[in-house]
Amino acid sequence: MGLRTTAFAVLAALVVEYALGAAVTLAGASRPLVAVHIILGLLLILAALAFLVRAALARAASSITLGALGLLSILAAASAGFRFVDGGGSAVVMQMALAAGVAMLAYATALLLAPRPA
């Protein structure tokens, strides 16, 4: 899997995770839905790490920068998610949404800038 494919996979998973997060926040937190949200979040962290490793191996400076930004944003959203579960309010929900948005923008940009295969 190349940088473009990995960037697209992370971006697609982020969109699904964002929708799950909205459902959990707005429709109430059913245990199965929260479990899927948490599991996908953990898989997103692994996928973001995979993208960053691939970018480093390819020595693609812009992809490394965007991958690091994306990973940090996903970690920030996860951190806000833990605070939300711990009783956080609407400010924490906004932090999760903004961090997810930054991550989506980072991987969308990485997808656009990644070299096309020959």
PyMOL commands that set and color helices and strands:
alter all, ss='L'
color gray80, all
select helices_A, chain A and resi 3-27+31-58+61-85+90-113
alter helices_A, ss='H'
color red, helices_A
deselect
rebuild
show_as cartoon
